[in-house]
Amino acid sequence: MKRSRISTAQPFPWALCVLIGAGVFYKPAIADTKAFKERATELRNEAKSFEHGDGIPRNPAKAIELYCEAARLGDVEAQYNLGWMYAMGRGIERDDAIAAYFFTMAAQQGDALAQRMLRQVGTPIAKVPTCLSDPEVNDTDGHDIVAKAMPEHRKVMDLVQKLAPEYGVYPRLAMAIIRAESNFNPGAVSPKNAQGLMQLIPETAERFNVKKPFDPEQNIRGGLAYLRWLLAYFEGNITLVAAAYNAGEGAVNRYAGIPPYAETQGYVKRIREIFKREEHPFDARVTTPSPQLPRIIAAKRLM
């Protein structure tokens, strides 16, 4: 059975609207920026090659992994293709409930064929499929950062998973920052009066409209807004973003890279051990890049 893409609009199922309104389904990362769209397309095309064996051996597990990454970035075709693989048992065990989940993601974005397939596969699973969940981050000792014995940590992780995509930030990066900043303590206060989970100093809290820095959601939103700004300011360079989150963007500009502070150098190392990507997609509309960025790159003062 060959799948085809159909763009003809059809009525959106009423029951699906109820489920979405109840917050049952995973909300993909915002993919309206060029960087996110390009990355999602690249992942989806690679996944297709593994699914169909185009020039390489077929590998359904790898295809699902890549499709999921693209689906997390909001790629509707990847979401539909995942639903199809599970609905047809294409190289994997058939699972209509998981198929319905992915078809729902695509249907939420107006995909008519996904809406039609939902009538055939039934009710979606209630939990987010494993491949869409951000993997639990490990510290350097290999222990779970989000320890199963500590439900308050799980609550923070769930909140980050929910909020980070709204700001175009990978949840893993936000979790790494929280781990390094407060070790998941929403009431943490530093000697410099940095407050809450993401350790916002009063000036940063005011800058990003955080009225209650010890409220977990407000604090995370403020930290995510700052991360989004830093990602645009340093054009997605994770090392510079981490250094700036700890020491301030002014210090990074002044020293043309990681400032020569032992605390900041150790901080950047901890973030990089958890979040291993060199670059992160960014929204260039948020702010103009650092005027010192060419000098920083030329100086190669990156860890």
Summary of the structure (lengths in Angstrom):
residues: 303
radius of gyration: 20.8
end to end distance: 50.6
largest distance: 63.9
contacts: 980
relative contact order: 0.09
helix: 55%
strand: 2%
